[in-house]
Amino acid sequence: MTADTTTPRKTPVGPGAGGVTARPPRRRPASQARRSGWTPWLYLLPALVLLGGLLVYPIYQLGLISFLEYTQAQVSGGEPTTFQGFGNYATLFGDSQFWQVLLATVVFAAACVVATLVTGCALAVLLTRIRAVPRLALMLAALGAWATPAITGSTVWVFLFDPDFGPVNKVLGLGDFSWTYGRWSAFALVLLEVLWCSFPFVMVTVYAGIRAIPTEVLEAASLDGASQWRIWRSVMAPMLRPILIVVTIQSVIWDFKVFTQIYVMTNGGGIAGQNLVLNVYAYQKAFASSQYSLGSAIGVVMLVILLAVTLVYLRLVRRQGEEL
């Protein structure tokens, strides 16, 4: 009788298949995990230091001055600087002109954003429908408008619509009609200039997004008999939603802070301040009236409004599931 020389089988332990013992996942040491967590911040440190010097300190000074009594007397040293608390904000919010300017700024910025988005998206779709040479010409013309400095573009537009020498009134047969005399015509003129220098960004960005959409999707929608408007509304717009959110928020921030166009084209805010927006209003309070504390308070209010818009943007991006 021979002895059984076979090796006894090991009893499988844990969920490992085939009788192989399952091993728990190897964990990194806590010190290594902490070092890897700090690595991204070390790469961002130079940029954070630069932003801290260029943004954080000026914002701190802006907020500090808004709580002080800071006029020309304090700047020249004739009177001491005193702490006012929320007194400057109370004065600002109690001024009816501030609320009129705030409403005008919101309405004007909203009109500029809508006009910019509609024009930019329409031209982006047009770029996908035309041949290479017209597409290149349109792109160069749009980028030329985008690259033009705001003060140069504003001066050119004022000349084009000048009641005495401008070609627009002659072509339209308006005679000596002054576009900058009336409140709404002046706002409309500034809106056209803002639209002219703003739509190229939306057009180029949306066009790049359209080119990234698979052609099979657009062809399938076209074969199903969908019109161009239906294709845009039901196919392109949902797929371009993250891009549209970005260009919308950026347009809101840019158009809410308009200064150069209003200041140049309406000569500082129009007749009796009828074309004032918050940026120009803050400039007048701070430098024309030497009420630096009130001008700073207006700047803080604008900052809070734009921060609120940015937070809305971040929430929308998170809902889209994008990685921030």
Residue pairs with C-beta under 8 A, 6 or more apart in sequence:
9 19
10 19
10 21
12 19
12 20
12 21
13 21
13 22
14 21
14 22
15 22
16 22
28 36
41 48
59 303
62 296
62 299
62 300
62 303
63 296
63 300
65 292
65 293
65 296
66 88
66 89
66 293
66 296
66 297
66 299
66 300
67 83
67 84
67 85
67 86
67 88
67 293
68 74
68 81
68 82
68 83
68 84
68 293
69 81
69 82
69 83
69 84
69 87
69 88
69 293
70 81
70 292
70 293
70 296
71 290
71 291
71 292
71 293
72 290
73 79
74 80
74 81
75 290
75 292
84 293
88 293
88 294
88 296
88 297
89 297
91 294
92 98
92 294
92 297
92 298
92 301
97 273
97 281
98 281
98 298
101 273
101 276
101 277
101 278
101 281
102 278
104 187
104 275
104 276
104 277
105 256
105 277
105 278
106 256
108 187
108 190
108 191
108 255
108 258
108 277
109 252
109 255
109 256
109 258
111 191
112 191
112 194
112 195
112 198
112 251
112 255
112 258
113 248
113 251
113 252
113 255
115 191
115 195
116 194
116 195
116 198
116 199
116 202
116 251
116 255
117 202
117 244
117 247
117 248
117 251
119 195
119 199
119 202
119 203
120 198
120 199
120 200
120 201
120 202
120 203
120 205
120 206
120 247
121 202
121 203
121 206
121 232
121 244
123 138
123 142
123 199
123 203
124 202
124 203
124 204
124 206
124 207
124 210
125 210
125 228
125 232
125 236
126 138
127 135
127 138
127 139
127 203
127 207
128 207
128 210
128 211
130 138
139 204
142 199
142 200
142 203
142 204
143 200
143 204
145 153
145 196
145 197
145 199
145 200
146 197
146 198
146 200
146 201
148 197
150 197
150 260
150 261
151 260
151 264
153 193
153 196
153 197
153 261
154 193
154 260
154 261
154 264
154 265
155 264
157 189
157 192
157 193
157 196
157 265
158 180
158 264
158 265
159 165
159 166
160 166
160 167
160 168
161 168
161 169
161 179
161 180
161 189
162 169
163 169
163 174
163 175
163 176
163 177
163 178
163 179
164 176
168 174
169 175
169 176
169 177
178 185
179 185
179 186
179 188
179 189
180 186
180 189
180 265
180 266
180 267
180 270
181 271
183 270
183 274
183 275
186 265
186 266
186 270
186 274
186 275
187 275
189 265
190 258
190 261
190 262
190 265
190 266
190 275
193 261
193 265
194 255
194 258
194 261
198 251
198 254
198 255
201 247
201 250
202 247
202 251
205 243
205 246
205 247
206 240
206 243
206 244
206 247
209 239
209 240
209 243
210 236
210 240
213 235
213 236
213 239
213 240
217 235
217 239
218 231
218 235
218 236
221 230
221 231
221 234
221 235
222 231
226 234
226 235
237 244
241 320
242 317
242 320
242 322
245 313
245 316
245 317
245 320
246 313
249 309
249 310
249 312
249 313
252 309
253 306
253 309
253 310
256 278
256 302
256 305
256 306
256 309
257 279
257 302
257 306
258 277
258 279
259 277
259 279
259 280
259 283
262 269
262 275
262 276
262 277
262 279
262 280
263 269
263 280
263 283
266 275
268 280
268 284
269 275
269 276
269 277
269 280
269 281
269 284
270 276
273 281
273 284
276 284
278 298
278 301
278 302
279 302
281 298
282 295
282 298
282 299
282 302
283 295
285 291
285 294
285 295
285 298
286 292
286 294
286 295
286 296
287 295
314 324
317 324
318 324
